[in-house]
Each structure stands twice: as structure tokens, then as C-alpha cells.
Amino acid sequence: MKRSGSPYAGLLATILLAVGIVGWVVFSSTEEYPGPWMSSPNPSIVEVLAQNNIQDCGEFYYRKRRDSSNTFPDYLVRCAADGVTWNDYLVFPGTDTALETEDYGEISIPR
């Protein structure tokens, strides 16, 4: 039985789906983590940073992701050990995960 269409149609669809997913993750805007930066104590963030051996967060600020739930929130955390060199982490208290990221450099430094 002869198939109609290109034999590469399935491959093309898979590539387009992958590009769409990566684009959604990598090219996030400041709207995903709306301001302002929060500095109030957040024990769940502190706990996740400690569990992941992240030690460059003597000073930190955070923003909650717009679409995250109150039950399982996730945060963009910007922190510095020296008040000069800032690092960004995506922190997921629901799974005790913290991932370093460089995707949010367009968001201004908290202070």
C-alpha cells in the first residue's frame, strides 16, 4: 500500500513540536515572573536552596511564577553572596528542586 504525503512529515512534526516546547521554556518573558521582587522571608525557598547545596545566596529576592499554584508554587530567585554578582535559580519547593538559569537576565536586578 502506498502512503500519501512526504515520508518526512512525521519527522518535521516532531521537530516543530520540540522547537515549540524549547521556545516556550527558553524564551520566557518578564511576564512569566511578574514583579515586584519580594524579599520577605520564605522558608520553603531557603530550605530548597540548602538541600541543593546552593551557597551563593547570602542575599536573595524572588518572584512567583504567574501561573503557578498556591499549593505548588515555583519561583525565580535572584541571589548574591557579595551583593554584586547575581545568580538566578528556578526554585520548585514542591519537588525540592533548584535549577540555575540564565534565561531571565532581562529582568532588572532587585535593588
Buried (B, 14 or more C-beta within 10 A) or exposed (E): EEEEEEEEEEEEEEEEEEEEEEEEEEEBEEEBBEEEBBEEEBEBBBEBBEEBEBEBBEBBBBBBBEEBEEEEBBBBBBBBBEEEEBBBBBBBBEEEBBEEBEBBEEBEEBE
